[in-house]
Amino acid sequence: MPTAALILAASIAVGGHPAHRTVDVHKGKKPDLLSIIIDKSVDPGVDFFSYSNGLWIKAYPIPPSESSWGIGNAVITELRSKLLTVNQHASKNAKPGSDDQKVHDFWTTGNDEAKAERLGITPLRPLFDRIDAISTVQDAVDVSFWIQNQGVSSLFSFYVGQDEKSSDVMAVHVQQGGLGLPERDFYFNSEAGVAKIRAEYLKHLEILLKLAGDSDETATAKATSIMNFETSLAKASRKLEDLRDPIANYHKMTPDDVTSKLTPSIDWQKHLSDWHLNPSAVVVGQPEFFSSLEALLKGTSIDLLKSYFRVRTLAAYSPYLNKSAVDEDFRFNHTVLSGQKTLKPRWKRVIDSEGEAIGFILGRIFVRDYFPPASKKRYADIVEAFRQAYGRRIDKLDWMSPATKAKAHLKLSILHKKVGYPDKWKDYSKLEIGTESYCQNMINASKWAFEDMLSKFGKPVDRNEWDMTPQTYNAYYNPSNNEIVLPAASFAVPGLLDSEVDEAFAYGYAGASTIGHEMTHGFDDEGRQYDGKGNLSEWWTKDDAKKFQNRAAVMIKQFNSYQPLPGLHINGKASLGENIADYGGILLGIDAFKRTASYKSGKKIGGLTPIQRFFLGYAISWMTEERPEVLRRQLLSDVHAPAKWRVLGPLSNIPEFYKAFHIKPGQPMWRPENQRVRIW
Ligand SMILES: [Zn+2]
C-alpha cells in the first residue's frame, strides 16, 4: 500500500481516541482518496467492490469493538468526536430546562458508571411493580398499553402516522410485533448459525429473568415458555417480504370492530381514549395476527405474561443499567447477533444514546458548526440536476404509456426535498433530563417521544418534520409526503472537507447512492403505488404496472442468486425496493453527471477519468466490511442487501459501467443483454 494511502486512510480510520483530529494537516494537496484505495490486483470485471475499495478494507480490519467497519463508521467516528466537544462544552450552570442543561446532565449522568452500578435495576422498579400487580388478562392488556408509553414494545406495534390513503390526516396504526429476536424468520430458519442464535436467545431470556429477580430453576423453565410464546407470535406474523405490499397491509376498521372481530380481550376504544385518542377508525396492518394474539392471550398463564413483560422491559433498558445488565445486553445483542468482540468505550455509547434521546439538540449545534450554507446549496442543486435527469429518462422509456408517463412527471415535479437540516427545530422544552439516573433519562426520552407522537393525532399533518437527525449517516424517502430527506451527515466524506470532494466523486457518492437512490424510492415497487400527494392510489395503467412487475422480476431473480453466506441467499423480493433504488440512483447519476462541466472537460484526477470517478464514488459509499454475524442478521431481517452486493448487483446491469472499466463479456460483472434489468 502506498504511503500516501496510509496517511489518508489513517485519517479516516480514526480509532477510539476522543481527542483525535480527523483531518490531517498537510500543507499542500491531500492524496486522492478514490485512486489510492483501489486494489489493482483485482480485476474490476471480476469483483468491482474489492477492486474499488480493496486497499482500504485490507488495511483496516474491523476493530474488536465494532461489528462492521467502513466509510459509514469513519463518518460516525468523526461525528462522535465533534459531539464530544459539544458535550464537554455544555455549561454546568446552564438554566434549568435549557438545551445546555439537558446536554450537560445527560452527558455527566450517562458517564457516571459508579452511580449506575449503585442503582442496579432500581430505575426500572416502577415498571416492574406495575407488571407484578397483574392478576388478570385484562390487567396484562392494560400493562401492555401502559409500558408502550415507557418505551417498551410488547405484544403488538402501535404508532400514530399519516394515513396511507389520506396523507393529510394522522391515523392510528396497529401492527404485528412483540418479538424479542430481530425478525420472524429467526424463530424458524434452519440454517446452523440461526439455530445457534435461538439457543443463545434462550440463554439470554434466562439471564434477563435472573437479573429481574427469578431463581435459577424458575428462570430456566420460564425462558422456554417465553420462547414458545414468542414463537407463536412469530408464527402469526407475516414474512419480511409480505410486509412490503402497502395495500395488503392496510385494513381500516372501527376500534369497536377491531375489538369484536379480532381481539375481544382488548377494548381498543377504551385504551385509545386513555391516550386521548378517539379515532373513528384504526389502520390494522395484519388482522390475522391480532386474531392469533387473542387466542394466545387466552391460552397463556398470567405468570408467564408477567415474565414476558419483565423481559421486554429489561431488554429495552439494560444498556443503561449496571454492569451485569450491560454485559448481558452486550453478550447477546452485540456478540451473538453482531460478532463484536469488545464493548465500545462508555463515552461512545453515551453519545450514541444521547443521539436517540435528544438528537435534534445536538443536530442544531452540529450543523451550525459543520455544515456551511455552501454545502446545503451544493446538494440542493444536485437534487435538481437528478430530478431533471429522471424526467428525461421517463420521456425516453419505450415500455411506459404516455398516460402513465404524464402522471410520473407530475409526481416527480412535486417531489419535495429536505436538505441538511430542518427549517424548524424540535421543541424539547417538556422533556425532563436530569441527574437521577442514565436509565431514567432514557425512559423520560421515550415517554416524551411517545407523547409527542400521540399529540399529532387530530392535528394537521406537519410536513416540515424530520424523522432523522442532521447528524445521521443515512437518508430516507417518505411516500406519504412524497419527499426525500437528506441529513447533512449523509454527504460527509471522512477526512475531507466538502469543498475537497470533486464533482464526479460527489455525483457518485452523495448523488447516485443517496439522492438518486431516495428519489427512485418514489418509483420502486412500493413507492410507485403512492401518488404525488402521498396517497395510495392506482395511477399506473394496468398494462404499465404489469410491465413494471415483469422488469422488476429480473432484479428479484438476480439478487436471489447471491449467497453472501453458505446456505443463506439474499431475499430478492424483500430487498427489491432497495435494489431498484440503487440501480435507479446510478442511472439518474450518469445522466445528471454527463451534463456537468467536469464530465465534459474529461479531465483526469488521480489518473481516473470523470466517469470512472463517478462509479468509484458510488462504490466507496458502500465501502464496508461486515462480520458474518452481521451478514446473517441482515440477510434475515433487513430489506437492504449487504453493502458489497449493492455495488456488484446494480452495476452489473449498466453498460456505461462496462465501458468505463473495460468489463468484458463473460466476466462476473457483465451480463448478457437479455439478462439485464431495464426499468428506468
Ligand atoms: Zn433505500
Boltz pocket constraint, residues with backbone or C-beta under 6 A from the ligand:
constraints:
  - pocket:
      binder: B
      contacts: [[A, 475], [A, 517], [A, 518], [A, 521], [A, 577], [A, 578], [A, 581]]
      max_distance: 6.0
